[in-house]
Amino acid sequence: MPPALTSVPTDILKKALSLLHRGELICPLTPLELVRSGFQSHLDAMLGHLRTLDAAGVRAVLTAVLSERLFDAEGRPRVPGPRPSDALS
């Protein structure tokens, strides 16, 4: 089983989503595409969960993961604090 996306820092997921929106991240994702985009440190987690998805699928997953990290169940911003995975990068 690949590492979960929880191992990928929030700023990396935000960057990936931004590149995807600008058409600079090509789907389906490949190891070469992730390295080209600067995500080589997170290949296993990102490919393990996003490899077979088209751009719409990758956008949906990244949006969902970021929403869970940034907002609580009522849609209020979460209190900022370090995440264990963010401290590792």
C-alpha positions in Angstrom: 0.0 0.0 0.0 1.4 3.4 -0.9 1.8 6.1 1.7 -1.3 8.2 2.3 -1.6 11.7 1.0 -1.4 12.7 4.7 2.3 12.3 4.2 2.4 15.1 1.6 2.7 18.6 3.1 -0.2 21.0 2.5 1.9 23.5 0.6 2.9 20.7 -1.9 -0.7 19.8 -2.5 -1.6 23.5 -3.0 1.2 23.8 -5.5 0.0 20.7 -7.4 -3.5 22.0 -7.5 -2.3 25.4 -8.7 -0.2 23.8 -11.5 -3.2 21.6 -12.5 -5.5 24.6 -12.7 -3.0 26.4 -14.9 -2.6 23.4 -17.2 1.0 22.9 -16.1 0.5 19.5 -14.5 -0.3 16.8 -17.0 -2.6 13.9 -16.2 -2.6 11.1 -15.9 0.4 11.6 -13.6 3.6 9.8 -14.3 6.9 9.7 -12.3 8.5 11.9 -15.0 5.7 14.5 -14.7 5.9 14.7 -10.9 9.7 15.0 -11.0 9.4 17.7 -13.8 7.0 19.6 -11.5 9.3 19.3 -8.4 7.4 16.6 -6.5 10.0 13.9 -6.5 10.1 13.7 -2.7 6.4 12.7 -2.8 6.3 10.3 -5.7 5.1 7.2 -3.8 2.2 8.9 -2.1 1.1 11.0 -5.1 1.3 8.2 -7.7 -0.2 5.7 -5.3 -3.4 7.7 -5.1 -3.5 9.8 -8.2 -1.8 7.9 -11.0 -4.9 6.5 -12.8 -7.0 9.7 -12.5 -7.6 12.2 -15.2 -7.3 16.0 -14.5 -10.8 16.2 -13.1 -10.2 13.3 -10.7 -6.9 14.7 -9.5 -8.5 18.1 -9.0 -11.4 16.5 -7.0 -9.1 14.5 -4.7 -6.7 17.4 -4.1 -9.6 19.8 -3.4 -11.2 17.3 -1.0 -7.9 16.6 0.9 -7.1 20.4 1.2 -10.7 21.1 2.3 -10.4 18.5 5.1 -7.1 20.0 6.2 -8.2 23.7 6.0 -11.8 23.6 7.1 -13.8 21.9 9.9 -17.1 20.1 9.4 -19.0 23.4 9.6 -16.9 25.1 6.9 -15.0 27.3 9.4 -11.2 27.6 8.9 -9.3 25.3 11.1 -6.9 26.9 13.7 -3.5 26.9 12.0 -1.0 24.6 13.6 1.9 22.5 12.4 1.0 19.2 10.9 3.4 16.3 11.5 4.0 15.9 7.8 4.5 19.6 7.3 7.4 19.5 9.8 9.2 16.8 7.8 9.5 18.8 4.6 
